[in-house]
Amino acid sequence: MKTTSYYLTQFPTRVLITLGLLIYAINLYSQDSQDTIPYIPQITIKASNGLGPYILGTSQKNIFTVSDLPDPTTKVTFRFIDFDHNQVGPSYSEEGTSLTSAIWYIELDTFNLPLSPQVNVEITYKSDSIANYYIPYKVHNDTVVFEATEGWGPFITNNYTFSDTSWHPVPELNNRFIVKNLPPRVDTVEFQILTADSTVVDSLVVYATQGHGHFLDSAVFPNVRMDMLPLSTRYLRTLIRCNGAPKKGLEFHKALTVIPQKPKLISKSEGITLIDSIGMFTQNRIAGQALEIDSVKYAIISNGPGIWALDNEYRTIYRGPYCFDLFTSDYSIEAWLKFDLEKLQNIINGEVSFMSVDSVWALNLFSYGNELDFIITSIAGGNFTEIITATVPFASLSGDEWHHIAFTSDCPGSGASHVNFYLDGEKGDNVILHEDHYWYIRNNVDYFAYMGTQPLILGTNPSFPPGEPSYVTAMDEVRLWARALSAEDVKNNYHRTILQEDWLFGYWNFDDLRNRLGYIVDVSYNNNTGHLKNGAALIPQHPDIQALMDTIIIHSSNALTDSIKFSFIDKNASVIESIVVNTQNCSSQLNIDISAFPYFLNKFRVSEFFPGSTQNGFITDYEINELAPTPIATPLYNWNIFYYSPNDYGRLYNRIIVSGLPEKTEKVILGLERENQFFDIKNYTENSIPYRYSLSLNGSDNYIETSQSLDAPETFRISLWFKTSTSEGGKLIGFTDTQNGITNNKYDREIILEKNGAIKFIIKSGNSTYTLTADNKYNDGE
């Protein structure tokens, strides 16, 4: 039997190690029969995987069992220690009243072992006696090197079911795995290619040549067909067996990635089809407002203050955005409308106007119950004459209250106009130009005399004879054009915000910031503003108005693909939205409005799931870009033609409001440009926009007071920003004769919010009190 000497606690000892049985009998013998120092107990230690060698960084288990403990043993502690007797990694203890054995399960790769560690076993017995045992553990540096002539993946495999014959198999690919710098005295190396469930799909065992003293320094696994590995392949496992190592061998893993053919992507957006790529998008503004109307409520749009038109007969008459004629010019009328479907279905032979210029034309709706007529009527000269009628079945409107309509008229000159009608972007079949009416008015009525003299009415015209209750309860995105829109124009743009265009007479989308003050702002070049009347109000925009449906189709190459997850990811790698769609015939289709996502959209990810795929599926990423929404600039006095004048002449100022800024805008630069030269440059930062660092007050007993009394100034300006939706009213700011303003006897220079939302300014002079009132509603939460 081989023996090795150790120092146990402070006593000379001999340790008997039986290697074959992995039993370590540790015996202590006295040097002198008269020695009064107690003997260290003899115990038995087993190590399931021996005492090394352990290759740093490899996955290896070991189990230490201590038995034949002295009676009574109350505690056993296991630990690793380094050369300086410092503990390495966590220790483990078992306690009891009379332990006979103890077991320590360890994963060696969880310890940061040094090269010359020892296993320390400490036992406590007879309540106050402690014995320590120290056993060397063999540890080698990780010198093993792995190489693969074709890399570690990803490899496209042919070993799966293709969805159709259009996918071309990849060529044969042979890989060669090499392991070098093996530990000392290695006699066997086993290569195994494993799947996710540890099934061996390919393997090779390499032995050292026969004879004493022949060992392996390297081993090779040649001619591995990567194109024929299954999709469930996960890693190459290598077992290295050497003298003194565990029987199973030292275990190393190298990850392998095996994938199918990438899917085929088809992207359809706004009539454009792309293969294996996605186009660029501009974020749509899907949060806005619409105009609420009925038989009483309406909005009135004035003529001006745009360009004044001159002609020989009607000088200085402004041609408003609605002042096209119905007979000799091209025009288009389009709008989103919200219908009262119940009234339309139940009321027969009811007609009502929902848009008109009371001296030129009107747009009417006539209900038959099962059918609807959209009618353009000429009212020039006081005659109500049908010019164009478009008939649609009521079923075309059922199921949704909001729909888009468009009339277009293309006048060739001397002949009759060519007219079309569109419902939700689709061209209608039953559209009639009443040519007898058309030619009669064109030849016999001086309708030019009525143009540009009366306002545009959005809603029921109050000057018309009382009629049926309105079938149209709201409208949005009202556009009047000086040209005939094509079918493609209508189809592509009725879900879009349109910026200023030369042919756009008028455009009211009700989203401008000034709408909250009761204004209706024209965002075309003509800048025709209007006002809400008789309780007309602004309501949230219908989400479908700016919903552009894009179609994404994924054809999976793997016939076993059962579902696909579509993910949209932003520039911070955060998932904005994920949608899982089951496959049909190896394909999945997603209809979604990509432009509704935030403009920092960055990546489109396709995750295919099939038997054996990873938890995240087979991932293919596509680049996707979305631009920030384009702001809209609205001038106070129209986009006009301005003339330069020297400084000694009068100056002309035009205030411009820029709204619809992108989210998280921090800086805005505005200016005028002519031939690449810029003028009147203004810079705005977030601190120059009054929406940060505000004070919140409860409206009852919260207030701010000055720390000392101040004399009310004779010449002054008093101002503040505020936001409230209260209907109780109250003081916003002012001077009083008491500091807190609660029990004041005198007050002056005050700004008061009335209960109806109006603002009142109060100032006193002598015994007189003067007030100035702004009657708009300012308790609107803005």
C-alpha positions, 0 to 999 in steps of 0.5 A: 500500500502506498503511504503519504505523510501529512500534518494533521492539526499540530501532530505528526501523522501518517495517512494511508490512502487506498487508491483502488477503493478511493478510501482514505484511512487516516491513522494517528500514532503516538510517538511516546506511550507516555504522551498525554496529548489525545490521539486524532481520530481515525476516519474514512474519506471517499471522493467519487471522482478522486483527487484530480486532476481537475482542469480549470474551467471544465464542468466536473462534479465530485462527492466527498463522503466522510464516515467512521466518525468518532462518537459523539461527532457534532459537526463536520465542515468541508472546505478548500484552502489555498497554499496559505491556508485561506479558504477558497469558495464556500464551505459546507457543514453538517451538524447533529448530536452524534454524526456517523457520516457527512457528504459534500456535493460540489461542482468544481467549476463553481470554485475559483480554485488555485493550482495547489489547493487542499481539501480541509475536513474539520470535525468537532467531537466530544463537545470541545475537541476539534480535528483537522485533515488536509488532503492535496487536490491536483489542479491543472491549468486549462491548456486545451485549445479547440479549432474548427476549420469551418467555424462553429456556425451558424450552419444552414442545414438540409436536414429538415422538411422544406416548405416547397421546391423554391428553396434551394438546398445548400452545398455539402459542407465538411467541418474538421474539429481539432482539440490540442494541448491536452492534459498530461497522460491522455489516452482517449478523446471522445467527440459527440455532437448533441441535440437539445435533449442530449441525443448523440447524432454523430460521434468519434472516439480517438485512442492513443497508439498501443504501447507503454508511454504513448499518450495523446497531445491532440485529436481530430474529428474529421469530415463532419457534414454540417449541412446534414445536422438536424435543427435541434443540434446544440453543441459539440461535447468532448470527453478527455480521459487521462490518468487520474481523471474521472472515469467519464473523463474531463468534459468540454462543450462548444456551442454549435448553431444550426439553422434552416434557410432564412424566411422569405419576406414580402412587404407591401406598403402603399402600393409598393412591394419589396422582397426581403426588405422593408421600406422607410416610413414617416410616423403618422399623427394618430392622436388628433381632433375631429369636428362634432356637428348636428342639425344645429352645431356647425363651423363657419369658415371665413374668406380670408385673410389670404391673397386678394384676387383681381379680375376685370369684373369683380375687383378685390373679391377674395377667392376663398378656398371653396370658390371653385365653380362646378362647371368649368374648372377641375376640383375635388372635395374629400372628408372623413364623416361620422354617420348616424347609422340608425337614423340612416337605416330607419328614415326613408326619403330624408335629405340634409346638407352637411357642407355648403357655401350658401351662394354657390354649392352644397354637399347633401346626403339623401337616405332611401333606407337601403341606399344612400345618395351623396349629392353635389347641388348648385345653389347659385341664383337661389336654385337648388339643382342636383349636379352630381349624384353618387349612390351607394348601398347602405351595407357599405356603411354598416359596421363602422360609423366613420367613412371617407368620401371624395368627389372629383371633377375633371373638366375638359374645357368645352365639354362636360366634366368627368366625375367620380366618387370614392368611398373609403378609397374605392371608386364607386360604380353608380355616379351620375352627372346630371347633364341637363342641369349641368348645361342649363346652369353653365349657360344660363346662370351667372354663378361667378357673381356669387363666388367668394361672397359667403362663408363655407359651412361645415355642418348643416347650413343655418340659412337653409330651410329646416330639414331632417336631423343631421345624419352626419354627426362629425367630420375630419380631414376636410380638403378642397382641391383645385384639381381632380384627384386621381384614383391613386391620389385618393387611395394613397392619401385619404389616411394621410396628413397632407402638407401644404400643396399648391392645388390645395384650396383649403384643409381643415384637420382640427388638430392645430393648437389654436382649435382649443380657443374655438378657432378652426385653422386652415393648414393649407397655404390659403389659411382660411380660419373659422369658428365653432358655432352653436355648441359645435365642439372638438372630439377625439379623432377616430383612430382609423383616420390615419391608419395606413395598413401595411402587409407583411408576409413571411414564407418559412422555409421549414414546413414544420414551422407552426407559428411566427412572432413579429416583433418591432424593436426600437433603437434602445433594443426595447420591444415596442410590440410583438404579435404571434401568428399561426402559420398556414401552408408555411406562411404567416401574414400580418396587417399592421400600421407601421407608421403608427409606431414611434419614429425611433423604430429601428428593427423588425424581427421574425421569430420562427417556431418549430419542433426543436427550435430554441425558446426564442425561435429562429430569429431573422432581423430586418432593418426598418427606419421611421422618420419623425412626423413633419411639423405643420407651420400655420401663419396668421396672415396666410402664406403670401407674396411679400415684397422687400422694402427699405427700412424707411418704409413700414414693416409687415409682421406675420406670426407663424405657429409651428405645431405637431412637433415630434415627441421629446423635441428638445430644440427647434430652429425656425427661419426663412430661406431663399436661394440657400440663404437664411433669414430671421433665424430663431432658436427654441429650446425646451427651457424656452417653452413653458411646460416644465417645472410647473407648480401644482395647486389644489384650487382651494387653500393653496397659494403663493404669497410674497415674503413682504408687502409690496406697493402696487405699481402704477405702470406694470405688466402682470402675467402667468401661465396656467392650466385648469379644468375647474368650473368653480372659477377663482383668483389667479393672481392679484394684489390684496391688503393682506399677505395671504389674500384670504381675508382681504378687504381691498384688492386690485390688479387682479386676474380672475377665472370666471365659472364659465371659463372666461378671464376677467382683468380688474383694476381700480382707479379712485372709486371706480373699478374697470374690468376687461373680459376675455369671453373664450373658455380657458378652463379647457385643461390646456 
